[in-house]
Amino acid sequence: MATITYDRVRKVYADGTEAIPGLDLEVADGEFMVFVGPSGCGKSTALRMTAGLEDISGGRLLIGEEVVNAKSPQQRDIAMVFQDYALYPHMSVRDNLGFALKMMKLPKDEIARRVDRAAERLSLSALLDRRPKNLSGGQRQRVAMGRAIVREPQAFLMDEPLSNLDAKLRVQMRGEIAALQRQLGVTTLYVTHDQVEAMTMGHRVAVMKNGRLQQVAAPQDLYDKPANVFVAGFIGSPKMNLFTSELRATDGGGLGFTFGDRVIAIPAEVAAARPGLAAHTGQPVTIGIRPEGFVPTTDAGPETLEATAEVVEMLGSETLVFFVAPVEQASDADVRDRAQASDEEESIIAAEGKTVMCARLVPPVRLAPGAGIRLRVDPAQLYVFDAAGDAIT
């Protein structure tokens, strides 16, 4: 096991494209670090440079105390789990698990010991004589994991290993991978575009955009304290509601934010906890409200939002209500993959001039599409970002 350190690591391709301008990050010994971000953000490039599959254009990459820029993949003592499993179809599970050890010229009894131990850990003992074509997707993924485990490397590198599995199996496998990593205590880098995987598996999560780190923190800290608009919009499902606004001084001497043609007061305790807000009075800002930040109310006062439910999704434990708001959507509000939106939501989003917001109502609220609903904003779920997109604290 070892630390992994990126010291101003750069990647520039032959055509001049700068995929990663300069990555500075230290992954602790035994840590499960997840790289997450949209397609093309540089997360897989960072992983491939770590594995030695991509050349490093600048900076230093250290595994433990050793600079490995010029070392081949075989010399780095790491094991990689690929998206497509990369199993040898003509070999049995036993031979797939032991192949790398055979290439390392380990004694047969040592190979057998490591293979049997990995098979037992991964519930593969009864499948050792089968070939990959006779295995389910989850079983193939376990074999790919086992092939990495038997090498007893300094670090595991995983490149979207669950993307080929169905939704139910992904949930099961992400729990198994996280539990296995805790058991083995091996430093692990895990790449995904799925923020749910990132939030549920990583000790820390590194959010990337355009080759740059946006924030590195524990999953809950990313959710509760996003550093900027991009992180706020990317982390969370459904995504945070983000819209352009302006901070205004209220008649009572406090602060408020514009919501369409009205001003909603920011509670004094919230403003006091964020002293930076006062300096932005009269300036454009981005307001963020988590879906659970909208609370149903019977109050018809000045702080109440009158909304019409366009789409209602009853999910059993909660109800998602999508409604049109008289605000302008912030530029980074749509950072999530639109493939995750429902057909009904997509049709609303596509409607010209409309900004759709989502409210998560718990306990479930029975509401028909087209019905009116009154909502208030929970101050604890209110986020404010400056014109540059950085959180105001």
Secondary structure, 3 states (H helix, E strand, C coil): CCCEEEEEEEEECCCCCEEEEEEEEEECCCCEEEEECCCCCCHHHHHHHHHCCCCCCEEEEEECCEECCCCCHHHCCEEEECCCCCCCCCCCHHHHHHHHHHHCCCCHHHHHHHHHHHHHHCCCHHHCCCCHHHCCHHHHHHHHHHHHHCCCCCEEEEECCCCCCCHHHHHHHHHHHHHHHHHHCCEEEEEECCHHHHHHHCCEEEEEECCEEEEEECHHHHHHCCCEHHHHHHCCCCCCEEEEEEEEECCCCCEEEEECCEEEEECHHHHHHCHHHHHHCCCEEEEEECHHHEEECCCCCCCCEEEEEEEEEECCCCEEEEEEECCCECCCCCCCCHHHCCHHHHHHHHCCCCEEEEEEECCCCCCCCCCEEEEEECHHHEEEECCCCEECC
